[in-house]
């Protein structure tokens, strides 16, 4: 039984369907693509929980010498100027 449809006809019909319904194909493929992107980003550790164990809190922003200099500069300048230490 010969249907009279060649391989080229099948490819032509597939092309027509893709051109007419590209937005449906995009909507159906979007969750899979998004999932792959998220997995890749997690693998690269660009998103997710961060490890702050290598950081420690300091008592002061300034070192002792910087604080001494800041205090003496504050005495000299007085209320005339505002000093921003860091």
NUBA-614534 format. One record per atom (N, C-alpha, C, CB): y, z, x; residue in one letter. Coordinates in pm, whole numbers, padded with zeros to 5 digits, always signed. Each point is the difference from the previous one (the first is absolute). Glycine has a CB too. Example, Ala and Ser with C-alpha at 12.3 -4.5 7.8 and 13.67 -1.06 7.14 Angstrom:
2
-00569+00780+01319A+00119+00000-00089A+00120+00000+00090A-00117+00125-00189A+00222-00197+00154S+00119+00006+00082S+00109+00073-00077S-00063-00215+00118S
END
This chain:
86
-00117+00000+00084X+00117+00000-00084X+00124+00000+00089X-00125+00122-00185X+00201-00225+00175X+00118-00017+00083X+00124+00038-00080X-00113-00184+00132X+00188+00280-00085X+00120+00044-00070X+00121-00086+00034X-00091+00230+00000X+00082-00306+00106X+00109-00087+00040X+00115+00073+00068X-00064-00145-00185X+00039+00263+00237X+00103+00079+00069X-00035+00001+00149X+00046+00146-00207X+00048-00189+00288X-00024+00000+00143X+00055+00128+00062X+00009-00252+00005X-00036+00268+00120X+00049+00117+00075X+00152-00004+00007X-00213+00008+00135X+00268-00127-00120X+00146-00013+00006X+00064+00041-00132X-00024-00186+00167X-00042+00154-00279X+00052+00041-00130X+00002+00153-00012X-00087-00214-00102X-00016+00278+00151X-00007+00146-00004X+00113+00061+00083X-00251-00011-00031X+00273-00042+00151X+00108+00051+00084X+00136-00026-00064X-00142-00038+00202X+00158-00077-00266X+00125-00031-00069X+00025+00101-00112X-00028-00244+00056X-00076+00274-00135X+00015+00096-00111X+00032+00140+00053X-00161-00137-00139X+00098+00174+00250X+00029+00131+00059X+00146+00005+00046X-00241+00024+00073X+00291-00133-00015X+00139-00005+00043X+00096+00012-00117X-00070-00141+00191X+00037+00075-00303X+00085+00007-00118X+00004+00143-00053X-00055-00238-00056X-00061+00304+00051X-00005+00139-00048X+00081+00090+00092X-00228-00040-00101X+00217+00021+00230X+00074+00084+00095X+00151-00021-00016X-00193-00009+00161X+00235-00116-00177X+00143-00028-00014X+00055+00056-00130X-00030-00207+00136X-00046+00195-00245X+00049+00047-00130X-00005+00151-00014X-00075-00215-00097X-00025+00277+00157X-00021+00144-00020X+00009+00079+00130X-00144-00055-00195X+00236+00016+00283X+00016+00069+00128X+00039+00145-00019X+00065-00216+00105X+00015+00244-00208X+00048+00136-00024X-00114+00091-00044X+00226-00091-00061X-00322+00038-00014X-00116+00080-00041X-00085+00034+00122X+00000-00109-00229X-00019+00008+00314X-00078+00022+00122X+00068+00103+00088X-00087-00235-00011X+00219+00228+00021X+00074+00096+00080X-00014+00142-00055X+00162-00181+00061X-00152+00195-00193X-00014+00132-00063X-00140+00056+00022X+00171-00064-00172X-00273-00022+00165X-00137+00047+00020X-00028+00037+00144X-00070-00144-00189X+00137+00078+00283X-00023+00027+00142X+00088+00111+00056X-00068-00236+00023X+00179+00268-00091X+00098+00096+00053X-00059+00138+00030X+00172-00124-00128X-00254+00183+00038X-00053+00134+00034X-00086+00000+00126X+00004+00052-00242X-00084-00156+00262X-00082-00006+00121X+00083-00014+00125X-00181-00101-00135X+00284+00016+00128X+00087-00019+00116X+00076+00129+00031X+00023-00245-00056X+00028+00310-00048X+00072+00126+00018X-00090+00106+00061X+00147-00057-00195X-00271+00063+00149X-00096+00096+00054X-00024-00025+00149X-00109+00017-00226X+00094-00143+00264X-00019-00032+00142X+00120+00040+00085X-00148-00189-00067X+00268+00165+00014X+00122+00036+00073X+00010+00151+00018X+00115-00204-00092X-00144+00281-00013X+00006+00146+00008X-00104+00053+00098X+00083+00010-00236X-00204-00064+00232X-00103+00043+00095X+00043-00029+00144X-00176-00041-00174X+00237-00075+00194X+00044-00036+00136X+00111+00094+00048X-00061-00240-00045X+00153+00275-00046X+00110+00089+00038X-00052+00140+00030X+00157-00135-00141X-00254+00181+00064X-00058+00131+00028X-00075-00002+00133X-00020+00046-00247X-00046-00158+00274X-00073-00013+00126X+00097+00007+00118X-00177-00139-00114X+00291+00075+00098X+00102+00002+00105X+00080+00130+00000X+00014-00248-00016X-00042+00337-00078X+00066+00130-00016X+00150-00013-00021X-00176+00099+00143X+00216-00204-00215X+00140-00015-00033X+00036+00080-00123X-00001-00227+00103X-00098+00256-00185X+00023+00085-00116X-00107+00107-00002X+00108-00189-00131X-00081+00295+00062X-00098+00107-00011X+00051+00128+00060X-00181-00169+00006X+00095+00269+00003X+00043+00130+00054X+00033-00010+00148X-00143+00115-00170X+00245-00041+00209X+00045-00001+00139X-00042+00130+00068X+00195-00149-00060X-00220+00139+00189X-00039+00116+00079X+00121+00050+00078X-00238-00085+00019X+00287+00203-00056X+00116+00059+00065X-00040+00112+00095X+00138-00060-00199X-00265+00068+00237X-00046+00111+00083X+00057-00004+00142X-00208+00003-00135X+00252-00118+00181X+00054-00006+00136X+00146+00042+00008X-00162-00182+00047X+00221+00215-00161X+00139+00044-00004X+00007+00151-00022X+00071-00225-00089X+00035+00287+00141X+00018+00144-00016X+00146+00028-00034X-00188+00049+00164X+00210+00056-00239X+00136+00040-00035X+00067+00068+00118X-00067+00025-00241X+00197-00047+00254X+00076+00067+00104X+00095+00097-00067X-00017-00199+00156X+00051+00306-00084X+00091+00100-00055X+00141-00055-00013X-00139+00180+00099X+00179-00264-00005X+00136-00053+00000X-00003-00148+00033X+00091+00225+00068X+00010-00293-00116X+00013-00141+00032X+00049-00017+00144X+00047-00052-00242X+00033+00146+00288X+00057-00006+00134X-00079+00088+00096X+00227-00045-00098X-00226+00005+00225X-00058+00086+00103X+00099+00114+00028X-00131-00195+00102X+00089+00292-00021X+00087+00114+00031X+00127-00047+00071X-00202+00150+00016X+00189-00238+00082X+00117-00051+00073X+00092-00080-00090X-00137-00006+00208X+00080-00075-00296X+00081-00078-00092X+00075+00092-00096X-00162-00191+00017X+00097+00298-00060X+00063+00095-00091X+00116+00073+00069X-00220+00028-00121X+00200+00010+00249X+00108+00064+00076X+00120-00094+00013X-00170+00137+00127X+00142-00264-00094X+00106-00099+00013X+00072-00021-00134X-00129-00113+00186X+00054+00106-00292X+00057-00019-00134X+00093+00116-00037X-00204-00130-00068X+00160+00252+00095X+00082+00119-00031X+00129-00001+00082X-00209+00130-00055X+00198-00161+00185X+00122-00002+00083X+00093-00114-00040X-00130+00102+00190X+00075-00215-00224X+00082-00112-00046X+00068+00033-00132X-00153-00160+00117X+00084+00229-00202X+00055+00041-00129X+00118+00096+00019X-00227-00030-00105X+00217+00118+00205X+00110+00093+00031X+00123-00076+00049X-00167+00180+00056X+00143-00280+00030X+00111-00076+00057X+00067-00087-00106X-00117-00001+00223X+00041-00067-00302X+00054-00092-00099X+00057+00074-00119X-00164-00172+00073X+00097+00277-00114X+00046+00079-00114X-00024-00072-00131X+00171+00105+00145X-00073-00090-00235X-00012-00059-00134X+00057-00141-00005X+00015+00230-00096X+00037-00280+00210X+00066-00131-00001X-00097-00117-00022X+00171+00097+00153X-00289-00084-00097X-00098-00109-00006X-00133+00054-00053X+00114-00118+00194X-00193+00026-00246X-00136+00034-00045X-00096-00049+00107X+00063-00015-00249X-00157+00099+00287X-00097-00035+00104X-00136-00016-00066X+00131+00126+00180X-00192-00241-00154X-00136-00027-00049X-00093+00004+00119X+00084-00142-00193X-00167+00244+00203X-00084+00016+00119X-00104-00109+00019X+00036+00239-00025X-00100-00283-00083X-00101-00107+00014X+00009-00093-00116X-00151+00151+00126X
END
